[in-house]
Every structure is written in structure tokens, then in C-alpha cells.
Amino acid sequence: MTVWTWLAVGVGSFLVLSLLLGLAVAAVLGEIGRRVSELHESEGWATAPPNRALGEVEPQAGEAKAEQDRVVRLR
């Protein structure tokens, strides 16, 4: 075999192996992505309604104190 034949075999092998390795990495990353998506979709918090849909939210402690101070000043 000539040098050019060996060179062509080497370059062809490199390209085929690179393609196969890239496909294997893509398959692994795709499977990881699917599993992560399944985890997010199966979580209870993902299907729960937003807090604002549950009713009136109680004011935080700082807001309640500020509201009381405002009322006291007006009297």
C-alpha cells in the first residue's frame, strides 16, 4: 500500500471515530436532559397553582408594622 492510501485510511478513520464519539456524547446528554425534564414535570410544585391564586396573601411583618404606625399617626 502506498503512503497516500494509509493517509486516506487514517483520515477516514479519524472522521468516522469523531462522528461516532459525537453521536455517543449527544445521546448521553439527551438522556440526561430527558430525565431532568421528567423530574421537573413530576414535582408537585410544578403543577401547584401560584400563591396569588390561593387567596389573599398576608402582609409581611414589616409591612404590617408600617401599616399600624400609619394608622396611629392619623389618630
C-alpha positions in Angstrom: 0.0 0.0 0.0 1.1 3.5 -0.8 1.6 6.3 1.7 -1.5 8.1 0.2 -3.7 5.0 0.9 -2.5 4.9 4.5 -3.1 8.6 4.8 -6.6 8.3 3.4 -7.4 5.4 5.8 -6.1 7.3 8.8 -8.1 10.5 7.9 -11.2 8.5 7.2 -10.9 6.5 10.4 -10.4 9.8 12.4 -13.5 11.3 10.8 -15.6 8.2 11.5 -14.5 7.9 15.1 -15.1 11.6 15.7 -18.6 11.2 14.3 -19.3 8.2 16.4 -17.9 9.8 19.6 -20.0 13.0 18.9 -23.2 10.9 18.5 -22.5 9.0 21.7 -22.0 12.2 23.7 -25.2 13.7 22.2 -27.1 10.5 23.2 -25.8 10.7 26.7 -26.6 14.4 27.1 -30.1 13.9 25.5 -30.9 11.2 28.0 -29.7 13.4 30.9 -31.9 16.2 29.6 -35.0 13.9 29.3 -34.5 12.7 32.9 -34.1 16.2 34.3 -37.3 17.3 32.4 -39.2 14.3 33.9 -38.1 15.3 37.4 -39.3 18.8 36.9 -42.6 17.7 35.4 -43.4 15.2 38.1 -42.7 17.5 41.0 -45.8 18.7 42.9 -44.6 22.3 42.8 -44.7 22.3 39.1 -48.4 21.6 39.0 -49.5 23.6 42.0 -51.3 26.9 41.4 -49.5 30.1 42.0 -49.8 31.6 45.5 -51.8 34.6 44.3 -54.5 32.1 43.1 -54.9 30.6 46.6 -56.3 33.8 48.1 -55.2 37.0 49.8 -51.6 36.8 51.0 -51.0 38.1 54.5 -48.7 41.1 54.7 -45.2 40.5 55.9 -44.3 41.6 59.5 -42.5 44.8 58.4 -45.5 45.9 56.2 -48.0 45.2 59.0 -46.0 47.3 61.4 -45.7 50.2 58.9 -49.5 50.0 58.4 -50.1 50.1 62.1 -47.7 53.1 62.5 -49.5 54.9 59.7 -52.9 54.4 61.4 -51.6 55.5 64.8 -50.2 58.8 63.3 -53.5 59.6 61.7 -55.4 59.4 65.0 
